[in-house]
Amino acid sequence: MFEIKKLSMNLDMVIYNQSGNIILDLYKEHRQLSINTKYLPILFFFSEANYEEELYYQDFPDFDNITLENIVAEFITKKVLVYVNESEEKNNTLGIDTLNKSINYYYWANKVFTEEKYNSTYDEFMTLMDKRKSQPNIYKEYPGEKYDLPFPQEIKEDLMTTMLKRESIRYVDPQKKINLQDLSNILYYSNGETAYALDSGIGSAIFKTLATPGGRAASELYFVNFSLSEIPLGIYHYSIKSHNLELIKKGNYRDDFFNICGGQIQLNLANGLLVTTERIDRIIWKYQDASAYRSALIETGELAQNIYLTATALKVATGIIGTFRDNMLESLLDIDPALEFGTAIFTLGKKEGLTRFNRPTLEEYREGEK
Ligand SMILES: Cc1cc2nc3c(=O)[nH]c(=O)nc-3n(C[C@H](O)[C@H](O)[C@H](O)COP(=O)(O)O)c2cc1C
């Protein structure tokens, strides 16, 4: 069947003015472009789906038709303008198929395949007593070289003010570096141990700067060093037990993480990364029902906020990345996907005068795509 294609402004895009620059934020792809104000009328011509040819009958005194064609072509390449056909225009709803993947993922550990078993607290205590010996280790340790971290410092920033200042800062100056003390502080305040207990039901329990489902302390942190000079470049696990870094792999893994994160440009600039994971086996040991997966994600959210707030208080720039290729991440971190899964990646760098609105120009984006 013959389809009539019109051009339309990408609807998954937010347009705003930042200090005289027009920013086009293609938020689903995590791409931001900056354009000159004079191109806006051309863009707005397609705020309703329109045939491209119609554009050339309009009055744009600043442009001849060749220039207009070039601008439209550039907008199409950058997916600022997208083709729509008439059936899509009328039927633009998100159905179960579109959402299928995330629904599947949620149900993977949840309701569909297993019967829900919500025990009374008494029954739960008795079951845990029985399987105490099979408790997954509450601490994770890697056998490799260990690197000491400086003792975490006392930070005297007001919490409420820090919360108000929290923001995602993606694009940092790669020449300016955070130091090992900053890293130590972020690791400890976001996922550090604050107390330990030997419980008669569950055995070993650790308490952290965040609430953890069933006291299972399931979140782990990894640091990927791209440029800090105090320790070798490489991938490290943060040992919660010893507050040090355990080397998993030496080397510069910037390109790998650039790929893992779908080519997000901030990966080219960051000093290093934090990777957060959840040890789902620790939670499942205690809860074999829908709440296991749900609570792992809630713990992740707390960890993420801890990282953001500590970084903000220390004037370290950070931005979360939730889009990444799980399989590649698992193999780089040497994690067993049956027991542990990646939940987020955070870029790190110096904040100094930067805000969430500092964006690369179109030219810098082009550089990043090469
Ligand atoms: C779960 C999650 C995943 C995210 N993934 C990305 C990402 O892949 N890339 C990115 O640039 N920002 C990502 N963000 C950051 C959001 O875009 C950002 O938080 C939002 O625009 C609000 O800005 P703010 O954090 O400065 O307040 C993510 C945020 C969350 C909570």
The ligand as an ORCA input file, in Angstrom:
! r2SCAN-3c Opt
* xyz 0 1
  C      16.933      5.532     36.278
  C      17.488      6.725     35.551
  C      18.162      6.532     34.361
  C      18.744      7.619     33.689
  N      19.482      7.391     32.553
  C      20.142      8.420     31.977
  C      21.009      8.181     30.863
  O      21.160      7.051     30.388
  N      21.686      9.246     30.341
  C      21.538     10.505     30.828
  O      22.166     11.419     30.297
  N      20.714     10.759     31.880
  C      20.022      9.747     32.459
  N      19.223      9.988     33.559
  C      19.208     11.323     34.165
  C      17.917     12.071     33.880
  O      17.875     12.449     32.522
  C      17.898     13.293     34.818
  O      17.871     12.863     36.147
  C      16.686     14.160     34.522
  O      16.810     14.772     33.249
  C      16.510     15.243     35.571
  O      17.675     16.050     35.665
  P      18.450     16.256     37.038
  O      18.962     14.930     37.498
  O      19.541     17.243     36.736
  O      17.458     16.806     38.029
  C      18.586      8.932     34.200
  C      17.868      9.118     35.404
  C      17.356      8.031     36.073
  C      16.649      8.252     37.391
*
